[in-house]
Amino acid sequence: MTKKKKIIILGAGLAGLSAAWHLSKKGGEYQIFEKEPEIGGLCRSKKTSGFTFDCDGHLLHFRYPYTFNLVRQLLEDNLVEHQRSSWIYAYSQYIRYPFQANLYGLPPKIIEECLLGFIEASRNGLHVKKGPDTFLDWIYRTFGKGIAKHFMLPYNAKFWTVSPKKMTCEWLDGFIPVPCMDHVVEGAIEESLRQFGYNSRFWYPKNGGINALPLAFAKRIKNIHTNCGVERIDIQKKEITLSSGLKEKFDYLISTLPLPELPQIIRGMPRETAKLFNKLKWNSIFNLNLGIEKTDRTKRHWVYFPDEDFCFFRAGFYHNFSSSLVPQDKSSLYIEVSYSREKPVDKNNLIPAIKKDLKRVGLMGEGDTVCAEDVNDIKYGYPIYDEHYAAVRSAIIKYLAKNAILPCGRYGSWRYFSMEDTILDARHVANTL
Ligand SMILES: Cc1cc2nc3c(=O)[nH]c(=O)nc-3n(C[C@H](O)[C@H](O)[C@H](O)COP(=O)(O)OP(=O)(O)OC[C@H]3O[C@@H](n4cnc5c(N)ncnc54)[C@H](O)[C@@H]3O)c2cc1C
C-alpha cells in the first residue's frame, strides 16, 4: 500500500480500532473520528458504586486462532477462561442450555413430545433434498414439532421480535447447536453435563470489564479523535464534515456507523438508493444492569427466558465472569429486553416490570436491596435477516464501495457479528487498502 492514501475511520468501537490496528501494522496512515467522549462503542464499561457494568453482557468466544492470539497479545494476562454455565427457565424450572439436549427435568409429556418430534424430524430429514427456505422451516426440519413448540419458536420470536417465518437462515452459521440423536436422548433421560457448540467456553477480562479490550487496542494506535461526530459525507468532494464544523478529505472512508444512519449523512445519495435503506430491519435491546446487596452462589453465567410471560429474554451474572466487577459480598446482573417497531415496549414501566419478573423467577428476593442501577438502551441490537436482507445489503455495499466508502463492523457491515467477527471484518477491510 502507498502511504499517501488518506484513510479516515468513522467510529472507535472494536471495528474502527481493529481497522486502525491492522492498518498500522502495514504502516498505513489514518485518522479515527468517534462521536462519543469515550472509545469502545458497545464494548464500553461503566463504573458505579464499586460495580463495573458492561453495555450488556459481552463475552469473548473464539473460532479462529488468529483472533485468540491477537486478543491474548492485547490483554496479556488480563484474560480468564470460563466453561459456560448457561441455563433456560422453562415450565417453572431451570434446565441446562441448549434446550434440545437437556430435556431432563421437564414435565414427562413435554419430554415425550420433544423426543417424538425430534425422531420424526430426523427420519424426514433423510428424504429432504432442498435446503430450508425460512428459519421456521429450519427449526421444524432440524428439531421437530415438540422442541419447536416448547422452546425454539417462543424464544426466537421473543428475541428477534419477528416470527421465524419471516426470517432466512443466512445468519445461522453454527450459532444454534444441533445435537445428534444419541445426545438428545441422553439429555432427556438424565442430567447431562455435555457441552455443545463453539461457544461452550468463553473468555473475559480479569479486570476492567469488556472495555479492557478496546482500551488495549487504543493503547497501541494513534490519531483517535473523540467527541468528533461525523455529520456529513460529501462523496463528490470526498470530504467529511465533523460536528465541530471541521472538514477532512479522504481517499477511503472506513465506516463503522450503523448502515441505516447513512442516508441522513451522505450528501447527494440518489433517492432510489436511499429507499433501499428503509428495508433494513433490526431489533433493539433494552439492557438494565443491577448491583444487588447479596451474594449469589449459583455460578451461573446466564439464563434464557423463552416464555412471553416474562418481559426479558435473558439475564446474566457479571459477578460470575469476574469477581473484580462487584464489591465484596455483592452480585450484579444484566437483563435484556428485546423490542422493535414490530414489537414495541412501554419503556416507562419496564424497570418495575423487570424487577417484578426477576422476583417471580427467583433471581431477586423480596428483601434484596438494589445498590446500583444502570440502563443502556441499544438502538441497533441485531440486524434482522428477512427476505429483503441479502439483496438490499448487497446493493447498499456496492453503492458505498463505488464511492470509496468501505463499511465494516457489526453495524457498518450490517451482519450478526460477534466481537471476534468484527475484529476480523476490520482486518479484511484494512488489508484491501
Ligand atoms: C446486546 C448485545 C450483546 C452482545 N454480546 C456479545 C457477546 O457476548 N460476545 C460477542 O462476541 N459479541 C457480542 N455482541 C456483538 C458486539 O457488541 C459487536 O460485534 C461489536 O461490539 C461491534 O463493534 P462495532 O465497532 O462494529 O460497532 P459499535 O461498537 O457500535 O461501534 C461503532 C462506533 O461508531 C460510533 N459512531 C456512531 N455514529 C457516529 C458518527 N456519526 N460519527 C462518529 N462516530 C460515530 C459509535 O459511537 C461507536 O463508538 C453483542 C451485541 C449486542 C448488541
The ligand as a Tripos MOL2 file, in Angstrom:
@<TRIPOS>MOLECULE
LIG
   53    58     1     0     0
SMALL
NO_CHARGES

@<TRIPOS>ATOM
      1 C1        -26.8610   -6.7670   23.2320 C.3       1 LIG1
      2 C2        -25.5890   -7.2200   22.5920 C.ar      1 LIG1
      3 C3        -24.8290   -8.1930   23.2040 C.ar      1 LIG1
      4 C4        -23.6540   -8.6410   22.5910 C.ar      1 LIG1
      5 N1        -22.9220   -9.6100   23.1970 N.ar      1 LIG1
      6 C5        -21.8140  -10.0840   22.6100 C.ar      1 LIG1
      7 C6        -21.0460  -11.1200   23.2130 C.ar      1 LIG1
      8 O1        -21.3630  -11.6140   24.2940 O.2       1 LIG1
      9 N2        -19.9420  -11.5700   22.5510 N.ar      1 LIG1
     10 C7        -19.5500  -11.0500   21.3460 C.ar      1 LIG1
     11 O2        -18.5360  -11.5010   20.8060 O.2       1 LIG1
     12 N3        -20.2480  -10.0570   20.7680 N.ar      1 LIG1
     13 C8        -21.3520   -9.5560   21.3600 C.ar      1 LIG1
     14 N4        -22.0580   -8.5470   20.7610 N.ar      1 LIG1
     15 C9        -21.5720   -8.0030   19.4860 C.3       1 LIG1
     16 C10       -20.5070   -6.9140   19.6920 C.3       1 LIG1
     17 O3        -21.0060   -5.9090   20.5370 O.3       1 LIG1
     18 C11       -20.1640   -6.3000   18.3540 C.3       1 LIG1
     19 O4        -19.7570   -7.2720   17.4210 O.3       1 LIG1
     20 C12       -19.0770   -5.2280   18.3980 C.3       1 LIG1
     21 O5        -19.0430   -4.5500   19.5990 O.3       1 LIG1
     22 C13       -19.3670   -4.2700   17.2520 C.3       1 LIG1
     23 O6        -18.3910   -3.2800   17.1800 O.3       1 LIG1
     24 P1        -18.5060   -2.1520   16.0700 P.3       1 LIG1
     25 O7        -17.2980   -1.3200   16.1850 O.co2     1 LIG1
     26 O8        -18.8220   -2.7560   14.7740 O.co2     1 LIG1
     27 O9        -19.8070   -1.2820   16.4770 O.3       1 LIG1
     28 P2        -20.0110   -0.2790   17.6990 P.3       1 LIG1
     29 O10       -19.4820   -0.8510   18.9450 O.co2     1 LIG1
     30 O11       -21.4380    0.1230   17.6580 O.co2     1 LIG1
     31 O12       -19.0900    0.9640   17.3180 O.3       1 LIG1
     32 C14       -19.4870    1.9640   16.4150 C.3       1 LIG1
     33 C15       -18.8920    3.2770   16.8900 C.3       1 LIG1
     34 O13       -19.2580    4.2940   15.9650 O.3       1 LIG1
     35 C16       -19.5630    5.4680   16.7060 C.3       1 LIG1
     36 N5        -20.3940    6.3670   15.8990 N.ar      1 LIG1
     37 C17       -21.7090    6.2320   15.5920 C.ar      1 LIG1
     38 N6        -22.1300    7.2740   14.8400 N.ar      1 LIG1
     39 C18       -21.0510    8.0780   14.6520 C.ar      1 LIG1
     40 C19       -20.8290    9.3060   13.9610 C.ar      1 LIG1
     41 N7        -21.8170    9.9430   13.2760 N.pl3     1 LIG1
     42 N8        -19.5830    9.8400   13.9620 N.ar      1 LIG1
     43 C20       -18.5520    9.2130   14.6120 C.ar      1 LIG1
     44 N9        -18.7160    8.0740   15.3090 N.ar      1 LIG1
     45 C21       -19.9410    7.5050   15.3250 C.ar      1 LIG1
     46 C22       -20.2800    4.9410   17.9370 C.3       1 LIG1
     47 O14       -20.2980    5.8820   18.9890 O.3       1 LIG1
     48 C23       -19.4410    3.6990   18.2490 C.3       1 LIG1
     49 O15       -18.3680    4.0040   19.1270 O.3       1 LIG1
     50 C24       -23.2360   -8.0780   21.3510 C.ar      1 LIG1
     51 C25       -24.0050   -7.0790   20.7560 C.ar      1 LIG1
     52 C26       -25.1660   -6.6520   21.3590 C.ar      1 LIG1
     53 C27       -25.9990   -5.6020   20.7050 C.3       1 LIG1
@<TRIPOS>BOND
     1     1     2 1
     2     2     3 ar
     3     2    52 ar
     4     3     4 ar
     5     4     5 ar
     6     4    50 ar
     7     5     6 ar
     8     6     7 ar
     9     6    13 1
    10     7     8 2
    11     7     9 ar
    12     9    10 ar
    13    10    11 2
    14    10    12 ar
    15    12    13 ar
    16    13    14 ar
    17    14    15 1
    18    14    50 ar
    19    15    16 1
    20    16    17 1
    21    16    18 1
    22    18    19 1
    23    18    20 1
    24    20    21 1
    25    20    22 1
    26    22    23 1
    27    23    24 1
    28    24    25 2
    29    24    26 1
    30    24    27 1
    31    27    28 1
    32    28    29 2
    33    28    30 1
    34    28    31 1
    35    31    32 1
    36    32    33 1
    37    33    34 1
    38    33    48 1
    39    34    35 1
    40    35    36 1
    41    35    46 1
    42    36    37 ar
    43    36    45 ar
    44    37    38 ar
    45    38    39 ar
    46    39    40 ar
    47    39    45 ar
    48    40    41 1
    49    40    42 ar
    50    42    43 ar
    51    43    44 ar
    52    44    45 ar
    53    46    47 1
    54    46    48 1
    55    48    49 1
    56    50    51 ar
    57    51    52 ar
    58    52    53 1
@<TRIPOS>SUBSTRUCTURE
     1 LIG1         1 GROUP 0 **** ****
